[in-house]
């Protein structure tokens, strides 16, 4: 063991003492009768009946004076006091003398209320369940004569919290609550889609050709097959293959990997959700999306309204719809339809905005939207009808050949997802993917590669289809009021210390 400081050495000595007493400090199991939540729910009955209960948890408060000890044990639902007296425990009180903060113990006894009215377990038996040899930095509180509270040794260093998330959750209830809410959010999404007859599937993480998003991939090598493989950037092209195969309604929660920058809202590894529905279009997908967000918000917070960093946002469906051009005009006064290519370029230069690769009117309009409108989109809204250059996987707009039937939902100034009326014309699909390859050769960093197997699937017949993709992490950030994506990932990627 590394860095054996004085506290570790002292705890190892107590571990040896427990074994000398003939006790196993790491037993295989402990049969609980109640959690802290269940004990509190049955408080009146338990006090009256004096039923013997078995409760377990981590010691987060410990105050022993002579032949009496008061402890707080913490389980997943909260904490509860244990009163341990030498005259009740007999030989087991020797175990109490060897307990440290952070240890897991099991207690057996009836319920009582102390003189201060605190609901507690009156221990008649103590079992050491896991002797902790590395002390946790459990905060200590001191209250002065005026009632002012000072907290010492708080576990607050951000870098250490991310690296030692197990300690972070053990000490900070609000951190653990974020991940409990994350679970509720994902469960609410799954329940909604299943209620609409969607089928959950799994598609490959290792792929011979990456696709489904404009992103740089992580590359690896399969030794046995002697072939280059890519970590999935998105599951889209495989999910569409499922629709070709007749599954009609499919969804997948997938781990996606993009070899790009790391910032407050971006991570190279993130969780995404994509779902596809045959015989539907992007209008149907808007309804699904706003319903999913509304339900997820209620699952996490009990309401459609949240407070995010001082801003109130209401996710109640339905959400407004704006075209890209309408959003630009609303927030900048510029009517894009009346501007020449040169005038659009001038507007971008005014805002110090540049396009990499080949300049096109559509890409310039999208950049102008980001510069003029994006930051104003605080309340949920769908931005729809993008320029045709924005993606090669979307169907052309039924009323305007310069546009595609794509939408991006926004809230808090963030893009929350992406959705299309999916392109199912195999000839046009091939043309657009070939154009992407040429654009990549022209200097764009993020373009789609050619995927002949995917084209073969589309040529085999994709019915009219609507599809949606969005990031779960960003959703959880919003719905739990967290400032960075690392705050909603259990074990975020960290640079080496």
N, C-alpha and C positions, 0 to 999 in steps of 0.2 A: 504493500500500500504506500502511495506517495504522501508527502507532507504530513507526517504524523506529529501534529501539534499537541500541546498539553491536553486539550479537551479530548482529542481522539485517543490519546494514550489512557486518559482516565476512563473513557467509555469502554475501551478494550479490556481494562482491568475489571470493570463491572460485568462485562460479558463472561470473562473467565470465572468470576464469582458465581454467576448464575449456573454455569455448568458444574462448578464444584458442588453446588447445592442439589445436583441431580436433575436440574430443569433443562428443558430444551427451549432456548430463547427464540427459536424459529420453528414453531410447530406447523404441521401441514395445513390445518384449518381451524376455524372457530365457528361454532354453531350459534349465530345470532337469532334472538327471538324478535328483536325490534331495531329499527333505525331511530335516529334522533327525531325524525319527523313523526314516525309512528308512536313513539313514546309521548310526545307532546300532544298528539291527536287523542290519545287515550288517557290523558292526565288524570281526570276525575276518577275514572274507573280504577286505574292502577293505584292511586292513593288510597282508595277505599278498600280494595281487595288485598293489597299488600302482596300481589302476585310477584313471584320471582322472575326477573327478566335477565336477558344476556345481551349486553351492548358492547360495541367495540369501536375504536377510532384512534386517531393520532393525538398524543398529548400536546396541547398547545398552551396550556397554563398549568403551573405546578407550584404549589405552596405547601411545604411540609414543615410543621413545627412540632417537634417531639413525637407524640403518639397519635397525631391527627394530621391528615393530609387532604387538601382540596385540589382537585384537578379538573380541567376542562378537556373533554375528548371531542374531536372533530371528525365527523364522517361527511359523506357527500351532500347531506342535507343541512348541516349546521353543527352547532356544538352543544354539549350538555355537561353539566357539572357532575362529578363523582366525589362522594365523601368517603374517604377511607380512614377508618379508625382501628388502632392496634387491637382493641378489645373485641372487635368484630371479626378481624381477619386472622388473628392468632399468628401462625407461622408465615402466612402470606404477607404479613407486614414487612418481612425481610425483603420481599420483592419490591415493595413500595420504595424502600430505601435505595434501591438500585435503578429506579426509573429516572430518565432524563427527558427534557423537552424534545419532542419529535418522535419518541418511541410510540409504537403501536401496542396497545394493550386491550385485553378483553376483561369485562367486569361482569359479575353476577350478583344480584341482590334485588331488594324491593325498592320502590320509589318513595321519596320523602320530600318535604319542603323544609328548608333550613329556617333558622330564626329570621333571616332577611327575606324569606319567602321565595327562595330560589328552588325550582324543581330540580331534584338531583337523584342519582342512584346511590343508595346506601349499600356500599360494597360489602359482600360477605365472602367473596372470592375474587382474586386478581390473577390474570394469566398474561405473561409476557408473550406477545405475538411476533414482534420484530424489534430487536434491540438495535437502535440506530447508532452507528459509530461515528458518523460525520454530522456534527451539529448543524441544524438549520438556523439561519439568522432571524429567529423569531423576534419581532419587535417587542420592546419593553416600554411600558407606559409609566410616567411619573406625574402625579397630580400635586401641585403645590397648595399652600394654605388658602389661596384665593380661588381654588378650583380650576386653575389653568392646567391643561394637559400637555405634556411634552412626550414625544415618541422618540425613542432611541433605536439605532440599528435597523432602520427600515430597509427592506429589500427593494430599492427603487432604481438602481443603476440599470439603464435600458439595455445595454449590451449584455450584461450578466443575466438579466431576466430572460432575454431571448435564448441565450446559450443554455440556461438551466431552467427551462420552462416547467419542469417537474417541481422545482422549488418555488417558482413563481406562483403556480396554481395552488401549491400546498399552503402558501402564506397569504395570498391575495384572493379573497373570495370573488371580487369583481372580475378578476382575470378568468377564473374558472367558469363564471357565469356566462362570459362571452362565448365560450365553446359549448356550453350547454344550450345556449340560444342558437348557435350555429347548427347544432344537431336538430333542433326543433324546426328551423328554417328549411333545412334540406328534407326533413320528413314531410313538411307541409307541401313542398313542391312535388315530391314523389306521390303523395296521396292525391293531389289535384290531377296530375297527368294520368295516373292509373284510373281515377274516376272518369276520365275522358277516353278510356280504352286504349291508352298508349301502352306499348310494351317496352320494358327496360332491357337493353342489350349491352354487350361489351364488345368493343372493337380494339384492334391492335395498338399497343403503345410503341412497339418497334415497327417501323414501316420502311419498305424499300424506296418509296417516294413520299415525301411530305407534301401536304396540301391542305386546303380548306381555310387558309388564312394568309394574309400578307405578313410573313414573319421569317426571321432567320432561324434555322433549326440547329439543334445539337446533333452532332454527327458521331457515330460510333462504328465499330467494325465487329462483325460476327466471324470469329476465327474458324469454326467448323465449316461454315458455308463459304468462307472467304468472300464476303460481300459487305459493302458499305450500307449501313442502316441509319435511320433518323428517328429521334424521339418525336412523338406526335406533337404537332403544333395545333391541331384541331381534329375532331373525329368526323367532320362533315362528309368527306367523300365516301367513307365507309358506311355511314348512316344512310346516305342516298342509295348505296348499293342494296341496303336492306329493303328500302322502299321498292326498288326495282324487283327484288325477290318476292314482293307481295305482302310484306309485313304492314304496310300502309301507315301505321302510326308508331313511331319509335322514339325513344329518348335514351340519353346516356349522361351520367355524371362522369367526367373524365379528368384525369390529371394531364395537363398540357404543359409543354416545355418550349420556351422561346428564348433563343440565345441573344438576348437584348439587355438593355439597361435595367437597373434597379432603382426605383424611387418610391415615393410615398404610396403610389397606387399601382405599381408594377412589380412583378416578381418573375424570375425566370421559370419558376414552377408554380402553377396555379390550378385551381379546380374550376372546370367549366361545365356548363349544362347546355346540351343541344337537343332539340326535338324537331321532328319532321312529320308532316301530315299530308297524305295523299288527298287530292281533289280539293285542296285548300289554297289560299293565296295570302299575300302579306297583310291584308285586312283582317283575316281570321287570326293571324299570328299576333296582331296588336291586341286583340281581345284576350288571347291566352296570356300574353305577357303581363298586361295590367292586372289580370285576375291573380296570376301567380305572385306578383309583387304585393298586392293587397293582402292576400292570405298569409304570405311569409311575414309581413310586418305585424299582422295580428298575432301570429304564432309566437313571435319574439317579444312583442310589447303589449299585447292585449288591445291594440288600437291601430288605426291606419295612420295616425300622426306620430312623428318622431321629432326630437330635438337633435339636430346635428350641428355641433360646434356653434351653438347659439342661434341657429336658424330652424324655424319650424317648417317641416315638409310633410305634406299630406299625400299618401299614396292611394287614396280612395279612387277606385275606378268609376267612370271612364276617365282617361287622360285626354288633354287636347292634342290635336294633330296640326303640324305646320310643315309645309314643304321647305326644302333648303332655301329656295329663293325667297319665300315669305319670311323666314327667320332672319336672313341677311337684311331684308328691307325693314323689318320691324326694329332691329337693333342698331342699324347703321344709316338707314334712309336710302341706301343704294338699291336701285332697281336693276338687278343683274341682267335681265332680259334686254335692257336698253343700252348696256355697256358693250363696247367693242373689246376684242382680245387685248388690245393695247391699253385701253382704259382699265381693264381688270388688273393688268400687270402693274400699272401705275398705283392702283389702290394697294396692291400687295407690297410694293416698294415703300409706300408711305408707312407701312407697318413693319418694315424690315423683315418681311417674309420671303422665303426662297423655296423653289421646288428643285429637288434633285432629279436627274435623268431628263427624259423628254418632256417638254412643256406641252400641256394640252389644256384646252379651255375648261374641260370638266374638272381636272385636278386642281386648276387654279381657283375655280369656284368653291370647291371643297375647302381649300386653304383659306379663302376669304371668309367662309362660314366660321371656321375655327377661330379666326382672328377677330371677328366682329360679334358673333352671336353666342358661342359656346359658354362663355363665363356667365351669361345672363340667365341660363336655363336652370334655375334653382328648383322650381316646382316640376314634378314629372310631366314630360311632354314627349310626343313622338315626332321626330324629324324624319320626313319621308321624301321620296321621289328624288333620289340622288342622280348626279350626272352619270352617264353610261360608263365613264372611265374608272369608276370607283371599285368595281369588282368584275371578274369574268364569269361569275357563277350565278348571276341573277338574270331574270327574264326582263326583256325590254318593256318599258311602260306602254300600256295599251293605248294611251292617248298622245304620247309625245316621244318620238324616236330618239331624242337627245337624252332621255332619262331612263332609269330602270326602276323597277318596283322593289325598292329597298327602303327600310326604315332603321333608324337608330334611336332607341329610347334614351332620354337624358333626365338627370336630376342632380342637384347640387353642382351643376356645371360639369358633371362627368357623363361620358358616354357609358351607358349601362349594358349595352348589348348590340346585336346586329341581326337583321332578319331580311329574308327575301321572299318574293315569289320566285321559286327556283327555276333556273334555266333547264329546260328539258329537250331543247332542239339540238340533236347531236352534231349536226353540221355547223351550226352557229357556235356551239360549245367548243369544237375543235378550233375554229377560227380565233376565238377569243383567247384560248390557252396558247396558241401559237403567237398571238400578239403579246401575251405576257412574257413569253420566252424572249421575244425581240426587245421588249422594254427592259428586261433584265440585262440583256447585252448592251442596252443603251445607257446603263449606269444606275438604274433604280436598285436600291438595296433589297427591297422586299417585294418579290413577285412570285407568282405560282409557277412551278415547273410543269412540264408535260407529263401526264399520267395516262398512258395508253390503256391500262386496265380499267381505269375509271371511265374513259371514253367508250370502251367496249361495253361497259354496263349501261351507259346512257343510250348507246346505239341499240341495246337490247330492249329499251323501252322504259322510260321514267314517266309515270302519269303526272298530270299537273300537281304541284306540290308546294306547300309553304314550309319554311324552316326558320328556326330561331337559334341563336347561340348567345350566351352571356356568361360573365364571370361570377362565380359564387362568392369569391373572396371580397370583391368590391361591394357586392350586395350585403354581405355580413358587416362590412365596415360601416355602411350607411345605417343599417337597421340596429346596430349596437353602439353607434356613436364612437367609433374608433378612428384615430387619426391616420394610422398607417396600415398597410396590408400585412405587415409582420405581426400586428396586434391580433389578427384573426387567423393566423396560421400557427398551428401548434408548435411546429419546429421549423422555423424559417431558415433559409440558407444564410449562413454567416461566413464572412471572410475568416481566414485562419487568424488565430490570435497571435 
